[in-house]
Amino acid sequence: GRSNPAMHALLPLLLVAFSASADAAAAAVENHAGISSAFTRPPAHPALDLTDPRLSRRRLSEESEGGDLAPQPEQVHLLPAGPGAMHVVWATRSALDDGHVVKYHKHVEGEDETSVKWEEATFTSTAYTAQICLAEGQSVSPTMGPRTPVRLEDLVSLANTSTWAEPDAANYRVVNNADDVVPNGWFGSPPWSKAICLAYNNPDAQYQSPIINVAHLTGLEGSEHYHYAIPHDTKTHRHFNAPPDSVKEFKEDAIAGKETHASTVFAVVGDTGQTEVTAAVFDHVASMDDVHVLLHTGDLSYADGFPPRWDTFGRLAEGVMDRLPSLFVAGNHDVTSNGLESQAYHTRYPSPHRASGSASPEWWSVDVGLAHVIGFSSYAPSEGPGTFDGSDAPLTRWLEKDLKKVNRSVTPWIVVVFHVPWYNSNHGHFKEAERARRALEKMLYDAGVDVVLNGHVHSYERSTAVYDYAPDACGIAHIVVGDGGNYEGPYGGAWMDPQPGWSAFREGSFGAGRLELHNATHATWEWRRTTCVEASGTTEFFNGDWYAPTGDRGVNCKSSNDISAQAMEPVDRAVFVRDVASCPNKGVGSGPGPESPGAAPGASSGACEPDGDARAGSTAASVLLGLGWALTAVALAYVHAQLRKERSERRFVIMNDDIEL
């Protein structure tokens, strides 16, 4: 193919973005060798409310043969739990009897289902109670989505204990109107986030969660298709693809003489909430058939103190997350407001922290195909100890150790996910995480991190490769995907002018992203808009704009308050090139790397040579020697040497909009 040596030498982490219409973008992608076809944009959605079938409770209490109430599963989600392992999380109206298990088996083409051997996984169950509160004015007067996410008349009814309590009881209270529950002006002045709760001594003020069940599936083979069955399920066919196993694919491809294994694909969303725009974004993700894992950059349900909204979000998300394994990091709406949401978030969305040597579910790592993925909470201190801290920034200590474990021969790409962006040219949340950036950016840069994914700002923005606010060819591409559709609406009217030099693309509409790692050196990123919104009224309490979808599927439109230069563009695409020769930090990573699910305890890839490319043969040999494959390892050393020679002659160029691998 054609090559461009000057460009290859100049830009080791190349970000080439271009915008086009949706049809043109789809055609361009389909013509590019090695790049999967673009997905079809879903139709526009009507407004959602709590009576929508996607949010309302199913018939959870069907009678069983014995006449008892059978706990039918809902809110089913899949979450990677470590190498070859998966959490299956679901909710039930009542507890399951002892003896029930989750069954699963690997799909074998042509195999008779009646003769399949099902594996069995036990599960744990828990439940919690939470005080009913409001932590955000948006809960009763949103900027976008249903007009009344929480109905004040319902809160008035719950708070009015005079309907049942004795007049001399300590919890007797007469409540006549909404002002008795939420004082007039409570949410109309700073601080904007301040919770107000129904009285603790009112039994109707306590929300009881459903039973949250968590099964732990083990022994999964990477990239294989699995079927699974949950007790009392009326959905007869649940299935998923296990995420690719980094070690397994590295070994198999090395033996076969391939340069690298198949592409690894992530979908990326953030700040989702539960509006009609959220539903469009989830449908958008569901149409990406080749995705291995969904990465959520935080702020899931926007329950904001009103606990039932965790259930309605779980029902809305199940259509995607019961078949697409998903990883999450905590956003402010998940864990702050004095911990109102923290219990719900951690109970319903377990992280793979134990498998990654982390003491806290707030920070974790997992290997997925070509990528080492790290996630951590923006609200865990990155330096300390603080005045009242009980430990000295354990996140930072763990992160440093985790980065040293990375083996770039096995997982050449490092992707880091956290909620609050370090690079953001919107006045909304500008430099909010500056202390964390100062504490951690150099560590990530020195370790050669390739991509950082964030949310928090309700818009989309992608940086060039950057370090310390300056474009840097060896730096990190920071991508803000906070445009998942929550009820706080778009931030498009708050862009800074001029656009900073490190900001490559920004837009104040709604959509989702797709990151495809093609091989050890090349990746593509694509963001597609699903929805534009326009001011269609005023909010009930704050006299601000209320936004509704324009109804044109996000193609030929702009959100009405978006002042960005790219406001009309429906797609942003970029190419990332990882060039170890020009950027030695991109080759840093000579640690033991991941263990395959079937590996013996302590088996690792061993020591590696200093040079990133030269390391491949030695690392592969060490891995295989550790597993007793000594003779194969000798052959692999020769194979990898030849592959490195071929790789040095390869180019990745963009000429006349054609991409050649």
N, C-alpha and C positions, 0 to 999 in steps of 0.2 A: 504494500500500500504506500501512499504518499507519506512523506515525513517532513518535519520542520525542525531541524536541529537547533536553530537559534531559540525558538520558543521553548523547546524541551530543556535547554540549558538554563534559560532565564527564569522559568517559573516552575520550581519544584512542587509547589502546591498551587496548581493553576485553577483559577475560578473564572470560567468563561460563561457568562449568562446572556441569554437572549430571550426576548419576549415575542410572542406571536399570537394570533388568534387560536382558539381552542382546536379548530380543525387543522390549521397549519401545524400547530405543535404536535398533534397526534400523528400527522403524516410524517413529520420530520423524525419523530422517535421511531416509527415503524421502519424507516429506511436506514436506521443506524445499526450496523452489525453489533451484536452482543448486548443490545439494550431492549428490554421487554416492551411490549406494546403498551401504549397508554390506555387507561381505563375509560369507560364510558361515563359521562357525567349523569348523575341521577336527576329525576324531575324535581321541581320545587315542591315544598311541603306546606300544608296548612298549619295554622298555629296549634301548638300542643297545650293541653291543660291536664289536670289530674284525672279527668275522666277518659282521656285518650287510651285506647286499648294497649298501646305500648307502655303506658305508665301504670294503669290500674291493676290492682291485685287480681290474679287468676283465681279460679275456683280451687283453692288450696286444700279443701277438706272433702275429698271424695270418700265415700264409704268403701271400706275394704270388705273382703269376703266375710269377716267376722262381725261386721256391723260397726266397727270402730272407724274413727276418722283417719284417713290415710294422708300423711304429709307430702303433698305434691311439691316437687322442686321448682324453684324459680330463681331469677337473678344468677344464673349459672355463668361462671367466669373461669378461665384457664390462666394460670400464672406460672411461668417457669420457676422451678425450685432449686435448680442446680444441674450439673451434668446428668443427663438421662432421667430427669425427674420433673414432675409437673404437679402443681397444686390444682385440684378441682374444688372450687368454692361454690356453694349454693345455699339458698335460704329455704326454710320450711316453716309452715304455720305452727307445727307441733314437733316435738322431739321424736326421733326414730327409735324403734325398739332395738335392743341388742341383737347382734347377728347379721345386720345388714352390711353390705359392702358395695363399693363401686367396682364394677367389672370393666375390663378393657382388653383389647387384643389388637395385634398388628394386622393390618389388612394384607391378605395374600390374594393376588389376582387369580380368579378361577376357583378358589377354595370354597367348598360347601359350607355355608354359615352354620349348618347343624353340627358340623364336625369340628368347628373352631374351638380351641382351648382358650378359655377366658382367664386372664390373670385377675386377681382380686386385691383390692386396696381397702384397708380399714380407714376410718375417719374419726376425727374429733369434732365435738359439737360444743358450742358456747352460745351465750346470749348476754345482753346487757340492758340496763335501763339508763335513760338520759333525761335530764330536765328539759322541758320544752321552752325554748328561748327564741329570740330574734337577735341576730348579731349584725344585721345589715339592713339599712332602709330599703335596699333593692328587693328584699323579701316581700314587701308590701306595696312597693311602688317602683317596679323595674324600668330600666331603660329600653329593654327589648324582650320579646317573648310574651308569654301569658301575662295579662294585666294584673292578676292577683295570684302569684305563686303561693302565697300563704293568705288565706282569707281571714281578715280580722274578726269577722262575725263568729268564726269557729273558735278563735282564741277567747272572745268575750264569753261564749257559751261555756268553755272549759274553766275559765277563771271565776265564773259566777257560782261559787259554792253554796250560795243561799238556797239553791234549788234542792239541796240534799242535806246540808250540814245543820246541826242544831244551832240556834242563835247564840247560845253561850259557849259554843266550841271555839277554840283558838283559831281554827282555820275558816270560820264563817266570814264570808265576804259578799257584799252585794256589788255586782258589776253591771252597769247599765249600758255602757257604750265603749267604743274603741279607745277613747281618751283615758278610760280607767285602766286599760291594759298597757297602752303605749302613750305616755303623756304627749300632748301636743308639742311639736317641735323637737322631740327627742332625737330624731335622725336628721334634723335640719341644720345642725351646727357641729363644728368639730368637737371632739374627734369623731370621724364619720363611722368608724367601726367600734361600736360599744353595745354590748349585749344587754338585753332586758329580758327577764325570765318570769314565767308564771311562778307563783309562790311555791317554795319547796315543800310546804306542809299540805299542799293540795294534791291528793292522790291522782287527780285527773291531769296534773301537770307533768306526770312522768310518762315518757314514751317507753314502751317495751319493744325491744327489737325482735325480729323473728329469730328462730334458731339458725345460727350460722354454722354450717358444716364444712369441714376442710378435709379432703382426702389427699393422700400423697402417693401419686403414681410413680413407680420406679422401674428401672431397667428398660427405659425407652431407647430405641435406636434412632439416631439422628436422621432427619428427613424422611422417616417412614410415616405412613398414614395409619392412624389408629381410630378404632371405634370404641366408644365408652357408654356405659349405662349406669344411671343413677337410680337408687331405690324409688319406687312409686312414680316413675317418670311416665308421662303420657306422650312425650316426644320420643318416638321409637328409634330415631337415628341421630345420634350425636357423634361427631367425629372431629379430628384435628390432625394436622401434620406436626410431628415433633420437630423442634428447631434443629438445624444442622449441627452435628457434633464436630467441633473444631479439630480435635485430635484424630478422630476416626477418618475424616475426610482428608486430612493432611497425609496420613499414612497411606490410604488407598490411592490417592493421586500420585504420591511419590513412587509407589510401587509400579503404577501404570505409566510412569514417565510423564505425567502432566505437569505443567508449570504451576498450576494452582487449581483449587477445586471450584465448584460452581458458584455463581453469584449468591450473595447474601442480601436479602431485601427486608427493609424496615418500613413500616408506615409510622407517621409521626403526627400526633395531635396534642392539643393542650387547652386548658381553660374551657372545658366542654360545657358544663352545666347541663340544662335540659330544656331547650327551646326547640322550635321548629327548625332553627338554623343548626342546632346540635344534631338533630335527626338527619339533616341533609349531609352533614360532615360524616356521620357514622355510615350512612349509605355510600358515600364517597369512598370510605375505607373498605367497606365490604365488597366493593367492585374491584379491588386490587387482588386478583386471584393468586398472585405469585408471592405474596408477602409472608415472611417467616414469623415475624414478631412485631407487635404494635408497641411503640414507645410513647407513653403519655407523660408530658412534661409538667403535670401537676394541676391542681384545682379541678377535681372531678365533678362532684355533684352540686356544688354551691348550695348545700343544705343550710349553711349559715345559721346554725343554732336550732333549726327546725328539723328534728331527726327523721321524720317520715320521708324527707326528700332523698335520703340515701337509698330508700327502697325504690322510689320512682326512677331514680337514676339507674339503679341496678337492672331494672326491667328494660329500660330503654337501651342500655348498653349490651344486654345479653345477646341481641341479634348479631353482634360482631364478636363479642368476647367469649362466647361459648364454643367457638371454633378457632379463634385466632389468639394464640398465647400472647399475653400482654404484660408489660412491665411498667411500674409507676414510680414516680417520685412525689414527695409531699409538696403541695403548694400551701399558700397561706390560708386558703379556704378549707384546707384539709386538716390543719393541725393548730392553727392559731386561735384567736378569740378566747384566750385563756384555756385552751384545750377542749373547747366545746365539741370539736369534730374529731379530735385525735383518736379516741377510742373506736369510733365507728370506722375510720380510715384503716387503722392497723388491724382491726378484727376482720374486716371484709376484704382487704387487699394485702395479704402477706407478701413479703419480699424474699428474695433468695439470699438473705444476709448470712444465714448459718453456713451455707455451702461455700461462702466466700470469705470465711474467717472473720466476719464482722460481729461485734457484740451488740449491735443495734440494728433494728429494721430500717432505721433512717439512712443507712448507707450500705451499699452492696455492690457486687460485680458479678457478671456472668459472661461466659463465652458463647457466642452465637456465630457459627461458621467462621467467616474471616474477621470477625470483630470481637474485641474485648470491650464490653459495655459496662460502664460505671455509672451508678446513680447515687445521688446523695441529696439530703435536704438542705435547702438554702437557709433554713432556720436552725441548723446545728452550728454552734460556734466554730469558726475556723481558726481562732486564736484565743488564748486564755492562759490561766483560768480567769473568768469574770468574777465580779464581786461575790456572787452567790453560787457560782458553779461548784458542782461536786466532783468534777474531774477536769483535766487540762486538755481541752480540745481533742477528744479521742477520734473525731472524724479525721483530722489532719494527720494524726499518727497512722491511722489505718490506711488512708489514701496513699501516703508515701510508701508503705509496705506493699500495697496492692499493685501499684505501678511498677515496682521492682520485680514482681512476679511475672509480668507480661513477657511472653516469648513471641517476638514479632515474626518468627518463621511460621508459627502456627496461627496466630491472630495478628496479622500485619496492621490492622486498623484499630485505633482506640477512639471510641465514641463515649462522650461524657454527657450525662443528662442531669440538670438541676433546674429549679423553677425560675429564680430571679435572674434576668440576664445581666451580664457584665457589659455588653455592648448593645446599646439601645439609643436611637436618636429621637425618641419620643419623650415629650415632657412627662408623660405618664410613667412613673417609677424610675425616672432618670437617676443613674448612679446610686440606686437604692442598695446595691450589693457591693459598693466600692471597697469596703473593708475586706470582704471575702476575696475580691479580685486581687487586692494587694497582697493578701496572705497566700493565695493559692495559684495565681496565674503563672508565676515562674516555674513552679513545680510541674504544672501541666505542660508548659512550653518545653522545659528540659526533657520531659518524658516523651515528647513528640506526639502529644494528643492531636488528632486530626480534625475532629468535629465536636463542637459543643452545641447541645440542643436545649432550648429554654422555652418558657411560656411567660405568664404573668402580665405582659403588655398585650392588650387585646387587639393585636394586629400581627402582620407578618413582616419580618425583616431578616435579610441575610447580609453578613459582612463579607469583605474580602478576607484573605488570610491576614491576621492582625496580631500584634503584640504591643501592649502598653500604649494603646490608642494610635498606633502607627501601622500602616500596611507593612507586612513582613512576610516575604515569600515562604519562610519556614514557620510561620505562625499558625494559628488555629482559625478555622472558619466557624463563626458563631451564628447560629440560626435561631431566631425567635419565632415560635409557632404557638402564639397565644390566642389564636383566632378560631377557637373551637365552637363558639356560638353561645356563650353564657349570657345571662340576662343583664349584665352591666353594659352591654353594647360595644360599639366600635370606638377605637381611639384615633381614628383617622384625622381628626381635626387638630391634633396636638404634635404634629411633626415639627422638628426644629428646622430652621432655615438659616444658612444653607445646609444641605445634606452633607454630613461628614465624608471625608475621603475614604474612610474604611467601610462606609455603608454602600453596598452594591445594589440593593433592591429593597424597597419597602412599600407596603400597601396596607390600607386600613379597611380591608374587607374580611371575608371568612373562607377558610379552606383547610387543607391538610397537606402533608408532605410525604414524599417517598424517597428513601435513600437506598441506592443499590450499589453494593460493593462488588465490582466485576471480577477483580483479581487482587493481587498484592499491591498493585500500583495505581489502579484507576477506579474511580467511583463517579456516579452521577447522582445529582439531587434534582428533584422536581417538586415544586409547589403548585397546586392548582386551586383556583378559586372555585368555591361551590355556590357562594351567595353574596350578592350585594344587598345592602339595606338602605332605606331612605327614611327621613323623618316623616312620620305619618300621623302625628298627634303630639300631645303633651303628657308627661307623667302626672299621676294623680296628686301626689303630695309635693313634689319638688319643682313643678312648673318647668321641667326641662323637656328636651325632645324625646319622643318615644319612637323607636325604629321598627320597621317591618320589612320583610324581604321584598325585593322588587319584582320577583316572580319570573325572571328571565333566565333562571338557572346559572346566574353568575357569569354569563358570556359577554354580551355587549352591554356593559354597564359599569358604573362606579358607585361606591357608597357615597351618599349625598354629602357627608362631612369630610370626605377624604381629600386632603390637600397635597398628597404625595405626587411626585412626578410620574410615578408608575400606576396611578389610580385606575386607569382603564385596562391595564394588562391582566389577562386571565391566567397567565402561567409565568412562572420563573423557573429557569433551568440553569444548572451549573455543572461543571466538570471539575473534579478534584483529582490531582495527580500527586502521588506520593513518590518523591525522588530522593532516595537515601544518599546518593552521591553528592547532590548539591546541598542537602539538608541533613547532616548527620543525626540531628535529634529525632528524625523520623525513623531512624534505625535503632534507637535506644530500646532495649528490651531483650535481655539475655537471661531472663529468669526461667524457672522450671515450666511455666506455662500451665495450661489446664490439664486436668486428668480426664481420660475417657471414663465413662461410667463403668466400664468393665475392667479398668486398670487396677492392679494390686495397690494396696495402700502404700503411699510413699513413692510410687513410680512417677518419674518426671522426665523431662527432656534433657536434664543435665546441663553441663557447662557449654558455653557457646563461644565462638570466635568473636573478636571485637567488631568486625565489619558486618553491617546489616545483611548484605547479600551473601558474603562469603560464609556467614553464619549458618545458612540454610542446610548445607550438607552435613556439617558437624552436628547441628542440633537434631536433625532427623536421625543421624546415626546414634546419637546418645539416647533418644527416645526409644529406638528399636532395640538397642543394646539392653536398656533397662527392662525391656519386656522379653528379653532372651532371643531377639532376632539378630544375632551377630552377623551372620552371613549376608542377610538381606541388607543390613546397614552398610556394608562395604560397597555393595552394588549401588545403593542409593547415593552415596557420596559422589560417585562418578556421574550418575544421572543429574544430580543437582548442579554439579560443576558445568555440565553442558547446558543446562537450562539457564544458568546465570549468564553464560556467554551469549546465548540467544537473546536473553532479556536486554542485554546492554545495547543490542542493535534495534530494539523495538522503539516505536514512537507512538505518541497519542496526540493527534492534531485535530484542529478544527479548521477546515478550509472549505469555503463556499458552503458552509453549514453542513458538511458531511463529516461524520465522526468515524474514524477507523481505529480499530484495536489491533 
